[in-house]
């Protein structure tokens, strides 16, 4: 699949970057831009950041300007907060570009609506359990859903909500939590009425920002009575705040699986949350994947299958999948 191949190339670019091999990362990003023209906006942002990192701020800014002229744009959050763009942030050209991107983002936001993508179970035995997977920051339901297709093989209906909070040219996020909760509540009302779905066997899942949202909603239990959660490289900013919800969640029998990367920048917060949640009595498995950054592990389909069985049956995971 082209999506899988782009994901592989993206992982290579980010691996080179994390290792400080910026020149090799740039070559990979340039090749990705040529190979995947539908991803030109995203690849151009990588290229601009890498050129700035290599000391060529003028080239980085030119890359963004050329992509902007071809109709692409980037979210205000990324433009103002990515440290790689610091060398050009005070340039008049960058400020003009930022203004254009803001207007395009506002126009896109005015048209945005929440969506819900459903993947039916491949095995049907009575009522189906439900997996609700929240996309990561800057993604869509369509591009995020394939990561969770393995759940269909285990008899799950997979529901992938798409936020209406616009954060990039073709990406959405869950930054405003009250806004997110309103949309999730509306999706839940629809999902409860889906024929053949067991509302008593619900698992919340997600990655990065969506992973943190899945943990939060599962622990709180106010909107959706979830049995548990599966969070991949969750973007946890307040581990103690989440852990404070764990005690009551444990009493309800909520369980969780958290998968993070050895090099994920949220690893320390993820470990802190997992430890505190376990101290509060929550049954929560933590897997730390060697060499992984802020991404899905290559063997995620098998980890997902084991995780689903664990959350539904409360049996332990395979020992070789968990790294202390």
Secondary structure by P-SEA (a helix, b strand, c coil): caaaaaaaaaaaaaaaaaacaaaaaaaaaaaaaaacccaaaaaaaaaaaaaaaacaaaaaaaaaaaaaaacccccaaaaacccccccccccaaaaaaaaaaaaaaaaaaaabbbbbbbbbbcccccbbbbbbbbbcccccccccccccccccccccbbbbbbbccccccccccccaaaaaaaaaaaaaaaaaacccccccbbbbbbcaaaaaaaaaaaaaccccccccccccccccccaaaaaaaaaaaaaacccbbbbbcccccaaaaaaaaaaaaaaaccbbbbbbbcccccccccaaaaaaaaaaaaaacccccccccccc
